[in-house]
Amino acid sequence: MRRLRQLAERTPASRERYVDLLRALAITMVVLGHWAVAVIGRDAGGQPTGRSALTDLPWLYPFTWPAQVMPIFFLVGGYANAASLTRHRDRAGEVTGWLLDRGARLLRPTTALLVVLVTGAVVARAAGVEAPMVRTVVWFASIPLWFLAAYLVVVPLTPLTYALHRRFGLAVPLVLATLVAVGDVGRAVGPAELALPNYLFGWLAVHQLGFAWYEARRPDRQDDRAPRSAGPSRPGGVRSRRLPLSRRAGWTALLGGLAATVLLTGVGPYPVAMLNMPGERLDNAAPPSLALLTLTTAQLGLILLLRDRAERWLHRTRPWQAVIAVNAVVLTIFLWHLSAAVLLVGALDAVGLLPTPPAGSAAWLAWRVPWVLMLTVVLAVLVAVFGPVEARAGRRRTDRRRPGDADRRRAGGWATARTALVAAGFAAVVYALVVNAVTPKSAPEPLGMPVPALVAYLAGAGTLRLLRSGWGNRG
């Protein structure tokens, strides 16, 4: 509590605390949503299985509109990345150093999760558990990594995409949304591969809106790194760099986004559910669809309408300390919340107390409260154990050098090689997470995840860790 008070007292008055609150709320909604819709059953061999209840309860589909909070992650991520990159450049830091710092905060807690899962898989195999069962457990516990794979593509692109925003403003997300619509046409009439870039275009569009929010909050000064032809930021128009923050803009985005989403899902070809639903011809979430982007617009409008009141509330000591506490371990909470479910199901099954009521039944609904409460206890223990890994990840920063060191290094070839290694490290990690996500959950993987994916992840994360530690900077 003492450290929380100190952090709260040192918070700059100019900080947009609302961004931190949105990140914490989004994580909470993801965790509670996954837990609440879980259905536990048994396979033919009597082993516990888990799935989502949404496929059995169509009346829940409209509730996926507020429950789909992945766009909020990318929105606040865009804001945070723009703010962090600007501060880093103001200190004359290199872009590669910034990428290493951002990557460390994401990869250290992720590495902890994967090491535990793989170690558990090895122990389970030694105890005689069949490889497909090991893979199923690891697959389920590692579901949160699909989001991280997408985000780890967006983060390294931030220097480029932020420069595009400084040049073209809100026209960039409009172009990206148009490309998403083109991909949706490919899914509807073919070729379906035309929609694959939507995984990038969709989340980049939301990330760009975070840049516009940051530009609306930063001091009115010309960035000397912006192209001279860009000129000053204009208050309106599609090439404005700044997001309108007025209540009128909020109502326009909310009502316009809702109307467009209702049309696209009611009259148009898009499904009502905004989460992954097996069997749907047009999935709104994987990859992001135009309907998801119109829903994001509505969510942004609501965010703007609540912003002033939330900011006033967050200037109180206790609410802000709570937000700081959650954000210190926010990725740990996200990464481990399904592992908590695996542990609880295993424990209840071991003692013969695992209920398996059918989805939507009275027993299933009544089981929601004790189920979520017990999961909260298990997750709290996991966060207490692994949370410090994330909390320590952001304390050490790269590029704290004497003036002139960076210039001397640029004279040689190391700066270029270092940048290439950073790019290769991120690419290897993304490749590993994608391979793990697309490998079937019943594949006979003795380590729980594909060996090539594990090797690629360790090589990529290890390379980034070495570079951040200063390897190669001396000599």
Backbone torsions as a table, in degrees:
resi	resn	phi	psi	omega
1	MET	NA	-35.4	-180.0
2	ARG	-64.2	-42.1	179.0
3	ARG	-66.1	-38.0	177.5
4	LEU	-61.7	-41.1	178.0
5	ARG	-63.3	-41.0	179.7
6	GLN	-64.4	-43.2	178.8
7	LEU	-64.6	-39.9	179.2
8	ALA	-64.6	-40.1	-179.2
9	GLU	-68.9	-28.6	-178.6
10	ARG	-88.2	0.1	-179.5
11	THR	-66.1	124.5	179.0
12	PRO	-62.4	146.5	-179.6
13	ALA	-63.8	-26.4	-176.8
14	SER	-82.1	-5.2	-175.4
15	ARG	-68.1	136.6	175.3
16	GLU	-83.6	88.8	-175.7
17	ARG	-66.4	-24.9	-179.9
18	TYR	-58.4	-34.6	178.7
19	VAL	-60.9	-43.7	179.4
20	ASP	-65.8	-38.3	178.0
21	LEU	-63.6	-43.6	-179.7
22	LEU	-61.7	-39.9	178.3
23	ARG	-62.2	-44.9	-179.5
24	ALA	-65.2	-43.1	179.7
25	LEU	-65.6	-39.6	-179.6
26	ALA	-62.9	-43.1	177.5
27	ILE	-61.0	-44.5	-179.3
28	THR	-60.9	-41.8	-179.7
29	MET	-67.4	-38.6	177.6
30	VAL	-62.4	-48.0	-177.5
31	VAL	-62.3	-52.1	-178.4
32	LEU	-65.0	-35.9	179.0
33	GLY	-64.8	-46.2	178.6
34	HIS	-62.3	-42.7	179.9
35	TRP	-66.2	-43.5	-173.0
36	ALA	-66.4	-34.1	-176.0
37	VAL	-95.2	6.0	-178.7
38	ALA	-70.4	137.6	174.1
39	VAL	-120.8	123.0	179.2
40	ILE	-101.5	126.6	177.4
41	GLY	-133.6	-161.6	178.3
42	ARG	-136.6	143.8	178.0
43	ASP	-84.5	-173.5	-177.3
44	ALA	-62.1	-26.8	179.8
45	GLY	-90.0	3.4	178.9
46	GLY	86.8	4.7	-179.8
47	GLN	-82.4	143.9	179.6
48	PRO	-63.5	141.9	174.6
49	THR	-131.3	158.0	179.4
50	GLY	-133.6	146.5	176.5
51	ARG	-157.6	175.5	179.4
52	SER	-88.4	144.0	178.4
53	ALA	-81.1	-7.8	-174.4
54	LEU	-60.7	-35.8	-178.9
55	THR	-64.1	-24.0	-179.4
56	ASP	-96.3	-11.2	-173.5
57	LEU	-128.2	77.6	-178.2
58	PRO	-60.4	-23.9	180.0
59	TRP	-66.5	-13.4	177.6
60	LEU	-85.2	-10.3	-174.9
61	TYR	-54.6	-46.2	179.1
62	PRO	-60.7	-26.7	179.9
63	PHE	-71.8	-13.1	176.7
64	THR	-72.7	-14.4	179.4
65	TRP	-65.7	-52.8	174.6
66	PRO	-74.8	-21.5	-177.4
67	ALA	-79.6	-19.5	179.1
68	GLN	-80.6	95.8	-173.4
69	VAL	-110.0	5.7	177.6
70	MET	-57.9	-37.6	175.5
71	PRO	-58.1	-32.6	179.7
72	ILE	-65.4	-36.9	177.0
73	PHE	-58.8	-46.1	-178.0
74	PHE	-73.2	-31.0	176.1
75	LEU	-64.1	-52.8	180.0
76	VAL	-70.8	-27.2	175.0
77	GLY	-65.0	-40.1	176.6
78	GLY	-62.7	-43.0	176.8
79	TYR	-60.8	-50.3	-176.1
80	ALA	-65.4	-39.5	-179.8
81	ASN	-67.8	-39.7	177.7
82	ALA	-64.5	-43.4	-179.9
83	ALA	-64.6	-44.7	-178.1
84	SER	-66.3	-43.3	-179.8
85	LEU	-64.9	-39.2	178.7
86	THR	-63.5	-45.7	178.3
87	ARG	-62.3	-40.7	-178.9
88	HIS	-62.9	-43.7	179.2
89	ARG	-68.6	-34.3	177.4
90	ASP	-63.1	-24.9	176.3
91	ARG	-92.3	12.6	179.9
92	ALA	64.0	30.4	178.2
93	GLY	-82.6	155.1	178.4
94	GLU	-82.3	151.0	179.4
95	VAL	-62.5	-37.7	179.8
96	THR	-62.6	-37.3	176.3
97	GLY	-64.1	-39.8	178.1
98	TRP	-63.1	-43.5	179.6
99	LEU	-62.4	-38.6	179.1
100	LEU	-66.0	-39.0	177.7
101	ASP	-65.4	-44.2	-179.9
102	ARG	-66.9	-39.4	-179.9
103	GLY	-65.3	-36.5	-178.5
104	ALA	-62.3	-41.2	-179.0
105	ARG	-63.7	-29.8	-179.3
106	LEU	-87.0	-37.9	-169.4
107	LEU	-87.5	-30.1	-179.0
108	ARG	-61.5	-50.6	177.2
109	PRO	-66.8	-30.5	177.6
110	THR	-66.8	-41.7	177.9
111	THR	-62.3	-40.2	178.2
112	ALA	-59.8	-43.0	178.9
113	LEU	-62.8	-47.1	-176.7
114	LEU	-66.4	-38.6	178.7
115	VAL	-62.0	-43.0	179.5
116	VAL	-65.6	-43.3	-179.0
117	LEU	-64.3	-44.7	-179.8
118	VAL	-67.1	-40.3	176.9
119	THR	-61.8	-43.0	177.3
120	GLY	-62.7	-37.1	178.7
121	ALA	-64.9	-42.7	179.1
122	VAL	-62.5	-43.5	178.8
123	VAL	-63.8	-42.2	-179.9
124	ALA	-63.7	-42.2	178.6
125	ARG	-64.5	-38.8	177.9
126	ALA	-64.5	-28.1	179.1
127	ALA	-84.9	-0.5	175.9
128	GLY	99.4	5.9	178.3
129	VAL	-72.5	136.4	-177.2
130	GLU	-68.3	148.5	-176.0
131	ALA	-58.5	-42.2	178.8
132	PRO	-60.4	-37.5	178.0
133	MET	-67.6	-40.5	176.9
134	VAL	-59.8	-45.6	179.4
135	ARG	-61.6	-40.2	-179.3
136	THR	-60.0	-44.7	-179.2
137	VAL	-65.9	-46.1	-179.8
138	VAL	-65.0	-40.6	178.7
139	TRP	-58.6	-46.5	-178.9
140	PHE	-64.6	-44.1	-178.2
141	ALA	-68.2	-24.4	-176.8
142	SER	-99.1	10.6	177.3
143	ILE	-54.3	-40.4	-179.3
144	PRO	-59.2	-16.3	-175.8
145	LEU	-71.7	-16.2	178.5
146	TRP	-63.3	-38.5	178.6
147	PHE	-65.0	-41.3	-178.5
148	LEU	-63.9	-36.0	178.0
149	ALA	-60.1	-44.2	179.2
150	ALA	-65.5	-41.7	-177.0
151	TYR	-69.2	-33.7	179.6
152	LEU	-73.5	-10.2	169.4
153	VAL	-85.5	-39.7	-176.5
154	VAL	-69.2	-40.7	-175.3
155	VAL	-60.8	-49.8	179.9
156	PRO	-63.8	-21.6	178.3
157	LEU	-82.9	-6.2	-174.1
158	THR	-57.0	-45.5	178.5
159	PRO	-55.7	-39.7	179.2
160	LEU	-73.6	-47.9	-176.0
161	THR	-69.2	-30.9	176.6
162	TYR	-69.5	-37.1	175.4
163	ALA	-63.6	-39.2	175.9
164	LEU	-62.9	-39.4	177.8
165	HIS	-64.5	-41.7	179.0
166	ARG	-63.8	-24.2	-178.8
167	ARG	-93.2	-42.8	-172.0
168	PHE	-116.7	-8.3	175.0
169	GLY	62.8	-139.2	-174.5
170	LEU	-70.2	-7.5	174.8
171	ALA	-64.7	-27.8	-178.1
172	VAL	-64.6	-53.0	177.9
173	PRO	-63.8	-28.3	176.5
174	LEU	-65.9	-42.3	177.0
175	VAL	-64.4	-42.4	179.5
176	LEU	-63.8	-39.5	177.1
177	ALA	-63.3	-37.5	176.8
178	THR	-63.1	-40.8	177.2
179	LEU	-64.8	-35.4	175.6
180	VAL	-62.7	-42.7	178.1
181	ALA	-61.0	-40.0	177.3
182	VAL	-62.3	-42.2	177.2
183	GLY	-62.9	-36.8	177.8
184	ASP	-64.3	-36.6	175.8
185	VAL	-61.1	-39.6	177.2
186	GLY	-62.0	-39.7	178.0
187	ARG	-67.0	-33.4	-175.5
188	ALA	-79.7	-42.0	-173.9
189	VAL	-122.8	-8.2	177.9
190	GLY	96.7	155.2	-5.6
191	PRO	-76.2	142.7	-176.4
192	ALA	-63.9	-27.6	-179.5
193	GLU	-63.1	-16.6	178.8
194	LEU	-63.5	-20.2	-177.8
195	ALA	-89.0	-10.8	-177.1
196	LEU	-58.3	-40.0	177.7
197	PRO	-63.4	-13.1	178.6
198	ASN	-61.5	-26.4	175.7
199	TYR	-58.3	-33.0	178.0
200	LEU	-90.9	-49.2	-175.1
201	PHE	-62.2	-41.0	-177.2
202	GLY	-63.8	-50.0	-177.5
203	TRP	-73.5	-30.5	175.2
204	LEU	-64.4	-37.9	179.6
205	ALA	-59.5	-43.8	179.4
206	VAL	-69.0	-40.5	179.2
207	HIS	-59.5	-37.8	179.1
208	GLN	-64.2	-33.9	177.2
209	LEU	-63.8	-32.9	175.1
210	GLY	-63.3	-37.4	174.4
211	PHE	-59.1	-45.2	-177.7
212	ALA	-63.9	-35.4	177.0
213	TRP	-65.8	-44.2	179.0
214	TYR	-62.7	-42.4	-180.0
215	GLU	-61.8	-32.8	178.8
216	ALA	-71.1	-19.9	-176.6
217	ARG	-102.9	-18.4	-175.9
218	ARG	-78.6	158.9	178.3
219	PRO	-56.9	148.4	-177.2
220	ASP	-78.9	86.9	179.2
221	ARG	-143.5	150.7	-179.2
222	GLN	-79.5	128.6	177.4
223	ASP	-80.2	120.8	-176.4
224	ASP	-69.6	-8.2	176.6
225	ARG	-93.5	-8.6	177.4
226	ALA	-73.9	147.1	177.8
227	PRO	-57.6	138.2	-177.2
228	ARG	-62.9	-28.4	-179.5
229	SER	-73.6	-11.0	-177.1
230	ALA	-69.4	-34.0	179.6
231	GLY	74.1	-180.0	179.5
232	PRO	-71.8	155.8	179.2
233	SER	-69.1	133.4	-179.8
234	ARG	-96.3	151.1	-175.2
235	PRO	-71.1	-20.1	-177.1
236	GLY	-144.3	177.6	179.6
237	GLY	94.0	160.9	-175.2
238	VAL	-70.2	-16.3	178.7
239	ARG	-99.4	10.9	173.8
240	SER	-66.7	138.9	178.2
241	ARG	-85.0	-11.7	-171.2
242	ARG	-109.4	137.1	177.8
243	LEU	-80.3	127.7	175.9
244	PRO	-63.1	128.6	-175.9
245	LEU	-109.3	6.7	-176.6
246	SER	-73.1	163.1	176.6
247	ARG	-65.0	-34.2	177.0
248	ARG	-61.6	-43.2	177.7
249	ALA	-63.8	-37.9	178.6
250	GLY	-63.2	-46.9	179.1
251	TRP	-64.4	-39.1	179.4
252	THR	-62.2	-45.4	179.9
253	ALA	-66.9	-41.4	-178.2
254	LEU	-64.3	-54.2	-175.9
255	LEU	-71.0	-40.4	178.6
256	GLY	-65.8	-41.9	178.8
257	GLY	-65.5	-41.1	178.3
258	LEU	-65.1	-43.7	-179.6
259	ALA	-61.2	-44.4	-179.9
260	ALA	-64.5	-39.5	-179.3
261	THR	-67.8	-40.3	177.3
262	VAL	-62.0	-42.3	178.9
263	LEU	-65.2	-43.9	-177.0
264	LEU	-67.8	-33.0	-178.0
265	THR	-94.5	-24.3	-179.8
266	GLY	-90.9	-51.8	179.5
267	VAL	-93.6	-38.1	-177.0
268	GLY	-79.3	-172.8	-172.1
269	PRO	-88.8	0.8	-172.6
270	TYR	-84.9	143.9	177.0
271	PRO	-70.8	157.3	179.8
272	VAL	-70.5	-39.9	-177.0
273	ALA	-66.2	133.0	179.8
274	MET	-99.4	8.3	175.6
275	LEU	-114.5	167.2	-176.5
276	ASN	-63.7	120.2	-179.7
277	MET	-124.6	114.6	179.3
278	PRO	-57.6	139.0	176.2
279	GLY	94.3	-12.0	179.4
280	GLU	-78.2	136.6	-180.0
281	ARG	-69.6	-37.8	178.0
282	LEU	-117.9	103.9	177.6
283	ASP	-82.5	130.7	-177.9
284	ASN	-77.8	-20.5	-172.7
285	ALA	-109.7	-24.8	-174.0
286	ALA	-137.4	87.9	4.0
287	PRO	-86.6	171.0	178.7
288	PRO	-56.8	137.6	-179.1
289	SER	-106.9	172.1	175.8
290	LEU	-62.3	-36.0	178.0
291	ALA	-62.7	-38.0	177.4
292	LEU	-65.8	-35.4	179.2
293	LEU	-70.5	-36.2	176.1
294	THR	-68.8	-36.2	174.0
295	LEU	-63.8	-38.8	176.3
296	THR	-59.2	-39.1	177.2
297	THR	-60.6	-42.8	177.5
298	ALA	-64.4	-42.8	178.0
299	GLN	-62.0	-39.8	177.7
300	LEU	-62.1	-41.0	177.5
301	GLY	-60.3	-43.2	177.8
302	LEU	-64.4	-40.1	177.8
303	ILE	-59.0	-43.7	-179.7
304	LEU	-66.7	-37.1	-179.1
305	LEU	-67.7	-31.4	-178.0
306	LEU	-92.8	-4.5	-169.2
307	ARG	-61.7	-52.2	-175.0
308	ASP	-61.3	-45.4	-179.1
309	ARG	-64.8	-40.3	179.3
310	ALA	-65.8	-40.3	179.3
311	GLU	-61.7	-42.1	178.0
312	ARG	-62.4	-42.6	-179.6
313	TRP	-64.7	-37.7	-177.3
314	LEU	-74.0	-9.6	174.5
315	HIS	-84.0	0.0	169.4
316	ARG	-81.1	150.4	-171.5
317	THR	-65.2	-52.6	-172.9
318	ARG	-66.9	-45.4	177.0
319	PRO	-59.2	-40.4	-178.2
320	TRP	-70.1	-36.2	176.0
321	GLN	-63.4	-38.8	178.5
322	ALA	-64.4	-41.1	178.6
323	VAL	-64.8	-42.2	177.8
324	ILE	-60.1	-43.2	-177.8
325	ALA	-62.8	-43.4	-179.8
326	VAL	-67.1	-43.6	-177.3
327	ASN	-67.2	-23.7	178.3
328	ALA	-65.8	-25.8	-178.2
329	VAL	-130.2	26.1	-171.0
330	VAL	-63.6	-39.1	179.8
331	LEU	-72.2	-35.6	176.6
332	THR	-61.0	-44.0	177.3
333	ILE	-58.3	-46.8	-178.2
334	PHE	-64.8	-46.3	-174.9
335	LEU	-67.4	-32.6	-171.5
336	TRP	-101.5	-1.0	-171.9
337	HIS	-70.0	-29.2	175.8
338	LEU	-82.6	-27.3	171.4
339	SER	-62.8	-36.3	176.3
340	ALA	-60.4	-39.8	178.3
341	ALA	-65.4	-41.1	178.4
342	VAL	-60.1	-45.7	-178.7
343	LEU	-64.8	-41.9	-178.5
344	LEU	-68.1	-43.3	178.5
345	VAL	-61.1	-43.2	178.8
346	GLY	-62.3	-41.0	-179.3
347	ALA	-67.8	-45.2	179.7
348	LEU	-65.6	-36.6	178.7
349	ASP	-68.2	-36.5	-178.5
350	ALA	-63.9	-32.7	-178.7
351	VAL	-99.6	6.1	176.4
352	GLY	74.4	25.9	-177.4
353	LEU	-119.0	23.3	-177.8
354	LEU	-89.6	110.4	177.2
355	PRO	-79.5	145.9	179.9
356	THR	-132.4	58.4	179.5
357	PRO	-71.3	150.4	178.9
358	PRO	-67.8	151.0	-178.2
359	ALA	-60.2	135.1	176.5
360	GLY	86.3	-10.2	-179.9
361	SER	-73.3	164.7	178.9
362	ALA	-61.5	-38.8	179.1
363	ALA	-65.2	-40.0	179.2
364	TRP	-64.4	-43.8	179.0
365	LEU	-63.9	-41.3	-179.9
366	ALA	-67.2	-29.4	-178.4
367	TRP	-74.9	-14.3	-176.9
368	ARG	-59.1	-44.0	-174.3
369	VAL	-67.4	-56.4	178.4
370	PRO	-62.5	-33.3	178.8
371	TRP	-60.4	-50.7	-178.7
372	VAL	-67.0	-38.2	-180.0
373	LEU	-64.5	-43.3	179.3
374	MET	-66.9	-39.2	177.2
375	LEU	-63.4	-36.2	178.2
376	THR	-61.7	-40.5	178.6
377	VAL	-64.6	-46.2	-179.3
378	VAL	-62.8	-44.1	-179.6
379	LEU	-65.4	-36.2	178.7
380	ALA	-60.8	-38.4	177.9
381	VAL	-66.3	-44.1	179.9
382	LEU	-63.1	-40.0	179.0
383	VAL	-67.1	-38.0	177.7
384	ALA	-62.7	-33.7	-178.7
385	VAL	-80.5	-46.8	-171.4
386	PHE	-103.2	-11.2	178.7
387	GLY	-58.2	-41.0	178.5
388	PRO	-57.6	-26.1	177.4
389	VAL	-62.2	-44.5	178.2
390	GLU	-70.5	-41.1	-177.5
391	ALA	-62.2	-34.0	179.8
392	ARG	-78.9	-19.7	-170.9
393	ALA	-63.8	-34.1	-175.0
394	GLY	-95.1	3.9	-174.7
395	ARG	-79.2	-36.6	-179.5
396	ARG	-92.4	132.0	-179.2
397	ARG	-116.5	146.4	177.1
398	THR	-86.8	174.6	174.1
399	ASP	66.4	26.9	172.9
400	ARG	-94.5	80.9	-173.3
401	ARG	-122.4	166.9	174.5
402	ARG	-70.6	145.4	177.1
403	PRO	-54.9	134.6	178.2
404	GLY	103.6	-22.8	179.7
405	ASP	-63.3	-43.1	-179.1
406	ALA	-62.9	-40.4	-179.8
407	ASP	-63.4	-39.9	-179.8
408	ARG	-66.6	-37.0	179.1
409	ARG	-69.2	-36.1	179.8
410	ARG	-63.1	-25.4	-179.9
411	ALA	-65.9	-25.3	178.0
412	GLY	-98.0	-165.3	-178.0
413	GLY	-96.7	-0.8	-174.2
414	TRP	-67.7	-36.0	-178.4
415	ALA	-60.5	-42.8	179.2
416	THR	-66.7	-43.7	179.3
417	ALA	-63.7	-39.3	-180.0
418	ARG	-63.8	-42.9	177.9
419	THR	-62.1	-42.4	179.3
420	ALA	-63.9	-38.9	178.9
421	LEU	-67.1	-38.5	177.3
422	VAL	-62.8	-45.5	178.6
423	ALA	-61.4	-42.4	179.1
424	ALA	-65.1	-37.8	178.4
425	GLY	-62.8	-47.5	177.7
426	PHE	-62.3	-42.8	-178.9
427	ALA	-61.7	-40.8	-179.9
428	ALA	-65.1	-40.2	179.5
429	VAL	-66.4	-45.0	179.2
430	VAL	-61.9	-44.4	177.7
431	TYR	-56.5	-44.9	-177.8
432	ALA	-63.0	-44.7	-177.5
433	LEU	-68.6	-36.3	178.7
434	VAL	-68.3	-44.7	178.9
435	VAL	-60.0	-42.6	178.5
436	ASN	-62.8	-39.3	-177.3
437	ALA	-68.7	-35.9	-175.5
438	VAL	-90.6	-11.5	176.4
439	THR	-70.5	129.6	-177.5
440	PRO	-54.1	146.1	-176.2
441	LYS	-70.6	-16.1	178.6
442	SER	-104.4	12.6	179.3
443	ALA	-64.9	143.6	-178.9
444	PRO	-77.3	74.9	-179.8
445	GLU	-101.1	107.5	-175.5
446	PRO	-64.2	-24.7	178.4
447	LEU	-95.7	4.5	179.4
448	GLY	89.0	-34.6	175.3
449	MET	-129.0	154.8	-177.7
450	PRO	-55.5	137.3	-178.6
451	VAL	-59.1	-44.9	177.6
452	PRO	-58.6	-37.1	178.7
453	ALA	-66.5	-43.0	179.9
454	LEU	-63.3	-44.0	179.5
455	VAL	-63.0	-44.5	-179.7
456	ALA	-63.3	-41.5	-180.0
457	TYR	-63.4	-48.9	-178.2
458	LEU	-62.7	-37.8	178.6
459	ALA	-66.7	-45.2	-179.2
460	GLY	-67.4	-48.9	-179.9
461	ALA	-65.5	-37.8	178.6
462	GLY	-65.0	-40.4	178.1
463	THR	-62.0	-45.5	179.4
464	LEU	-64.5	-36.8	179.3
465	ARG	-66.1	-43.0	178.8
466	LEU	-62.2	-44.4	-179.0
467	LEU	-64.8	-38.1	-179.3
468	ARG	-70.2	-28.7	-179.6
469	SER	-74.2	-9.0	178.5
470	GLY	103.9	6.1	-179.8
471	TRP	-59.6	133.5	178.4
472	GLY	87.5	-7.4	-179.2
473	ASN	-84.3	-12.2	-179.1
474	ARG	-114.2	145.2	176.8
475	GLY	100.0	NA	NA
